Structure formats: C-alpha cells, structure tokens
Amino acid sequence: MRKINSFIISAGLIIIASIGMTACSKKTETTSDGIEYTYIKEGNEATKNGEFVVYHFTAQTGSDSVFMSSYDQPTPPYLVYNDSTEKINGMDEIFLGLKRGDSIVINSTADKIFMGGTPPFLEADEQIQISIGVVDVLAEEVFQDYYNDLAEAYQKKQEEHAAVQLQEDIKILENYIAENNLNASKTESGLFYVIEEEGNGAEVEQGNTVAVNYTGYVLDGSVFDTSIESVARESNTYMEGRPYEPIEFQVGMQQVIAGWDEGLQYMKNGSKGKLLIPSTMAYGDRQVSDVIKANSVLIFDIEVTDVK
C-alpha cells in the first residue's frame, strides 16, 4: 500500500471543498508539526481498516483566492484507511483521522501543507486554508459500484454537454465559412474541411505516417501554433531553439486532436487546405492557453508534405 503522503501529493492537487455548513462544534486541534485544524462538524464513528474515505476539498490563499478544488474533477478523491500506515507529517495525521461526517478547516503555511513541495505560484510562508468535507466512508464491496456510478453519471453529463456544444460550434463555423466565402465540406461529425489545392499523391488513410506543415488559429485570426518559421515570426509566436519543420505522426492513433485524425483523411500527399474544427473535436471545455480558451473552435491551414 502507498504511504498516505504520496497519495495526498497526487490527489491533494485536486482537493478542496467549500463546506458551507452550520458549525456544530468548533474544536481546534494541532498536529505534531504545528498544523492547526478546526472541526466545523465532527463525526462520531471511527473509520475501520480497509474502508474507503471519500471526500471533497477546496484550497485557498489568505486572500480567499481558491487555487485547487476537487469539485473540478469527475469524481471525488479518496483514501483507503489503514491504522498501520506511517504518518510522516501533520497532513498525514489529519487525513488518516477523517471519519464519516467530518468537516474540517486547516490553517497553516504552504510549506507545511505541501510538505516542502510548495507550488511555484505560492510562497513557502504564505498562509493557506484547506476545507475538507467527508462525503462518505464505504466498505470495499460497495466502493467500486459507487465510483462506477459516479463515473457513468459524469460521462453521460459530458456527452450531453458535448452534443449541445457541437451544435453551437457548427453554427459558429457556418457563419465563419459564409463570412469568408469558403468552399467547405461538412462531415457527419461536425468537422468542416476545405481543399485549396488537390494533391496528386497517395490518399491519407488511418495508420499512415504523415508529415504536415500547419498554422493553427482561432476565429479572430490569433495564431497559437505553427510549424512555419516565417509565420511564427509574423505572428509573434516564434520560439528560439524550436525546430520549424513539418510534424510527423501516425493518423488515427489519437496522437493529435480528433479533428486532425479525421480531417487529414480527406486529403492526399501534396494537398493544401483548411480544417475547421469544432471544440468537441479539439480541446473541449479545457482552456489550454491564453489563445485557446474553453470551447474554442480551431482553424488550421494544412499542407500534407509526405504520406508513408
């Protein structure tokens, strides 16, 4: 079994919970290394060996700015209780003491909470508050079904959201195509593509290794990436030391976004064109850069330079 502190580092970067409960008790305790924590509500049933403690958490700075939250994740974090697990520091003591019904607030410095591995956006002596609420304590035989149900519900919710978002993206792309007088074809998936120059080489098929020159941008024309040095310099995206050359990858193997995997299969060696990609076939609701925000539709100018 993993030591509890290694779990806290990995899962702890996804935990924080705004508890919002009426205080039933205000008992304050201090760990052996000086971390202070207060019970907003305290459970009275001790956790048994082998039980799964499922919890939510939020973490915020002294200025009340939340920087981590388990509510952003598909499922809440958990730990498996074992009374023989080594307690290396105060955070271990707190997590290993969690019981059904517990709601606690931890106040300490970032250095103590993160066990010397303070994130770069925090100062070691910065005051941090972590709120933890135990969702449930489950026996092993019911835990897997519980988590499977959560995962299925999350997947269904994501699929429903993606279906709605796709229709919105299609309308956005249709307007863009009309405004820019593009001769675009639409696929069943919602992808649009434009063939500007028909290649005379081999058709791109799933499993082929291709070499592609590209420039990617969003609807307002802001470039976020390119394999062409002159374009990178013109768009102020040039990175010193980066090789500017066609990228190679295997088509249909999820080595690139879904819009590329599908769109390139409408092209041949030597083809030039555009891929107009709905967010659901790109990065979805994730913000991956200052330019690519959540639910961004993406456009790529593409040139297939080799097909193997």
C-alpha positions in Angstrom: 0.0 0.0 0.0 1.2 3.5 -0.8 2.2 5.8 2.0 -0.5 8.3 2.7 1.6 11.3 2.0 2.3 10.2 -1.6 -1.5 10.0 -2.1 -2.0 13.5 -0.7 0.5 14.9 -3.2 -1.2 13.4 -6.2 -4.8 13.6 -5.1 -4.2 16.6 -2.9 -3.6 18.7 -6.0 -7.2 18.1 -6.8 -8.9 18.5 -3.4 -10.7 21.4 -1.7 -14.2 21.9 -0.6 -16.3 24.8 0.3 -18.3 23.2 3.0 -20.8 25.9 3.9 -22.2 24.0 7.0 -23.6 25.4 10.2 -21.0 24.9 12.9 -21.9 22.1 15.2 -18.6 22.2 17.0 -15.5 24.3 16.9 -12.9 22.0 18.4 -9.5 23.1 17.3 -6.5 20.7 17.3 -2.8 20.9 16.3 -0.8 18.2 14.6 2.7 17.2 15.8 4.3 19.5 13.3 2.2 22.5 14.2 -0.6 22.4 11.6 -3.8 23.8 13.1 -7.2 22.5 12.1 -10.7 23.1 13.3 -13.8 20.8 13.2 -16.8 22.6 11.7 -18.6 19.3 12.2 -17.2 16.1 13.7 -18.3 12.6 13.0 -18.5 10.1 15.8 -17.9 6.8 14.0 -14.3 5.7 13.8 -13.1 4.6 10.3 -12.2 0.9 10.1 -9.2 -0.7 8.3 -9.9 -1.3 4.6 -12.7 1.3 4.4 -12.6 3.9 1.7 -12.8 7.5 2.8 -14.4 9.6 0.1 -14.0 13.4 0.5 -14.1 16.8 -1.3 -11.8 19.7 -0.6 -11.0 23.3 -1.6 -7.8 25.2 -1.0 -7.5 28.9 -0.9 -4.9 31.6 -0.1 -5.1 34.1 2.7 -6.8 36.5 0.3 -9.6 33.9 -0.3 -8.5 33.0 -3.8 -9.3 29.3 -4.5 -6.4 27.6 -6.3 -7.5 24.0 -6.0 -10.8 22.2 -5.9 -11.8 18.5 -6.1 -15.2 19.8 -7.4 -13.4 20.4 -10.7 -12.8 16.6 -11.1 -15.1 13.9 -12.4 -15.0 12.0 -9.1 -14.0 13.0 -5.6 -10.6 11.8 -4.2 -10.4 9.0 -1.7 -8.1 7.1 0.6 -8.1 3.6 1.9 -7.8 3.7 5.7 -5.2 1.5 7.4 -4.2 2.2 11.0 -0.7 0.9 10.4 0.1 3.4 7.6 3.1 5.6 8.5 2.2 9.1 9.5 5.2 11.2 8.2 3.8 14.6 8.9 0.8 16.6 10.1 -1.2 16.3 6.8 -0.9 12.5 7.1 -2.3 12.8 10.7 -5.3 14.8 9.5 -6.2 12.6 6.5 -5.8 9.4 8.5 -8.1 10.8 11.2 -11.0 11.5 8.8 -14.4 10.0 9.8 -17.8 9.9 8.3 -19.5 13.3 8.9 -16.2 15.2 9.4 -16.0 18.8 8.1 -12.7 20.4 8.9 -10.8 23.6 8.1 -7.0 23.5 8.0 -4.9 26.7 8.5 -1.2 26.7 8.0 1.7 27.8 5.8 2.1 26.5 2.3 5.4 24.9 3.2 3.8 22.7 5.9 0.7 21.8 3.9 2.7 20.8 0.8 5.4 19.1 2.8 8.2 21.3 1.3 6.9 20.9 -2.2 5.2 24.3 -2.4 3.8 25.0 -5.8 5.6 27.8 -7.7 2.7 30.2 -7.6 2.7 30.2 -3.7 5.3 31.5 -1.2 6.5 29.0 1.3 5.4 31.1 4.3 2.0 32.1 2.7 -1.0 31.3 4.8 -3.2 28.6 3.3 -6.7 27.4 4.2 -7.9 23.9 3.2 -11.5 22.9 3.8 -12.3 19.2 3.7 -15.7 17.5 3.8 -16.0 13.7 4.1 -18.6 12.6 1.5 -18.9 9.1 2.8 -16.9 6.2 4.3 -17.5 3.0 2.3 -16.7 -0.7 2.7 -14.7 -2.1 -0.1 -17.5 -4.2 -1.5 -19.7 -1.1 -2.2 -17.0 1.3 -3.1 -16.4 0.1 -6.7 -20.1 0.3 -7.5 -20.3 3.8 -6.0 -17.4 5.0 -8.1 -18.6 3.3 -11.3 -22.0 5.1 -10.8 -20.2 8.4 -10.4 -18.1 7.8 -13.5 -21.1 6.8 -15.6 -23.0 9.8 -14.5 -20.1 12.1 -15.3 -19.7 10.5 -18.7 -23.4 11.0 -19.5 -23.2 14.6 -18.5 -20.1 15.2 -20.6 -21.8 13.6 -23.6 -24.9 15.7 -23.2 -22.8 18.8 -22.9 -20.7 17.9 -25.9 -23.9 17.3 -28.1 -25.2 20.8 -27.2 -21.8 22.4 -27.7 -21.3 20.7 -31.1 -24.5 22.3 -32.4 -23.3 25.7 -31.2 -19.9 25.2 -32.8 -21.4 24.2 -36.1 -23.4 27.4 -36.2 -20.3 29.4 -35.4 -18.3 27.7 -38.1 -21.1 28.0 -40.7 -21.2 31.8 -40.1 -17.4 31.9 -40.4 -17.4 30.0 -43.6 -20.1 32.2 -45.1 -18.4 35.4 -44.0 -15.1 34.3 -45.5 -16.7 32.8 -48.7 -15.1 29.4 -48.1 -16.0 26.4 -50.2 -16.1 24.0 -47.2 -17.4 20.5 -46.9 -19.1 19.2 -43.7 -18.7 15.7 -42.3 -21.2 13.8 -40.1 -19.0 14.5 -37.1 -19.4 18.3 -37.5 -15.9 18.8 -38.9 -15.5 21.2 -41.9 -12.7 21.0 -44.4 -11.6 23.0 -47.4 -9.4 21.6 -50.2 -7.5 24.5 -51.7 -5.0 22.5 -53.7 -5.7 18.9 -54.6 -2.6 16.8 -54.0 -1.6 14.2 -56.6 0.0 11.7 -54.2 -1.3 8.9 -52.1 -4.5 9.4 -50.1 -4.1 9.7 -46.4 -5.6 6.7 -44.6 -5.8 5.6 -41.0 -2.5 4.1 -39.9 -0.4 6.2 -42.4 2.5 8.2 -41.1 2.2 11.7 -42.5 4.3 14.9 -42.4 2.3 18.1 -42.2 3.0 21.8 -42.2 0.4 23.8 -40.4 -0.7 27.0 -38.8 -3.4 27.0 -36.2 -5.5 30.0 -35.2 -8.8 30.9 -33.6 -11.7 32.8 -35.2 -10.3 36.3 -34.7 -7.1 35.2 -36.5 -4.9 34.9 -33.5 -2.2 32.2 -34.2 -1.5 29.8 -31.4 1.0 27.5 -33.1 2.7 26.9 -36.5 5.4 24.7 -38.0 6.5 27.5 -40.3 9.2 29.9 -39.0 8.2 32.9 -41.1 4.6 32.6 -39.8 5.8 32.3 -36.3 7.8 35.4 -36.5 5.0 37.4 -38.2 2.5 36.3 -35.5 4.9 36.8 -32.6 4.8 33.2 -31.6 8.4 32.4 -32.5 10.2 30.3 -30.0 14.0 30.3 -30.1 15.5 26.8 -30.5 12.4 25.2 -31.6 12.7 23.3 -35.0 10.3 24.7 -37.5 9.5 21.9 -39.9 6.6 19.5 -40.8 5.5 17.4 -37.9 5.2 13.6 -38.3 2.6 11.4 -36.7 0.5 8.3 -37.3 -3.0 9.1 -38.4 -6.0 7.7 -36.4 -3.9 6.7 -33.4 -5.0 9.7 -31.1 -1.6 11.2 -31.4 -3.3 14.5 -32.4 -6.7 16.0 -31.8 -9.7 14.2 -33.2 -10.3 16.9 -35.8 -6.8 16.2 -37.3 -7.2 12.4 -37.2 -10.4 12.7 -39.3 -9.7 15.8 -41.4 -6.4 14.6 -42.8 -8.1 11.5 -44.3 -9.9 13.8 -46.8 -6.5 14.9 -48.2 -3.7 13.4 -50.3 0.1 13.8 -50.3 0.6 17.4 -51.6 -2.8 18.7 -50.6 -3.3 22.1 -49.1 -6.4 23.2 -47.3 -8.1 24.1 -44.1 -9.5 22.1 -41.2 -12.3 24.0 -39.3 -12.7 22.0 -36.1 -15.5 22.3 -33.5 -14.3 22.4 -29.9 -15.6 19.0 -29.2 -13.1 17.6 -31.7 -10.3 19.7 -30.3 -9.8 20.6 -26.6 -13.4 20.7 -25.4 -14.1 22.8 -22.4 -10.4 23.0 -21.3 -8.5 26.2 -21.6 -5.1 25.2 -22.9 -3.5 28.6 -23.5 -4.3 32.4 -23.5 -5.5 32.0 -27.1 -7.2 28.6 -26.9 -9.9 29.2 -24.3 -12.6 26.8 -23.2 -14.9 25.7 -26.1 -12.7 27.3 -28.8 -13.3 26.2 -32.4 -10.0 26.0 -34.2 -8.9 26.5 -37.7 -5.7 25.0 -39.3 -4.1 25.8 -42.6 -2.7 22.4 -43.6 -0.2 21.2 -46.2 0.5 17.4 -46.4 4.1 17.1 -47.4 4.5 13.3 -47.1 2.5 10.1 -46.7 4.0 6.8 -45.7 
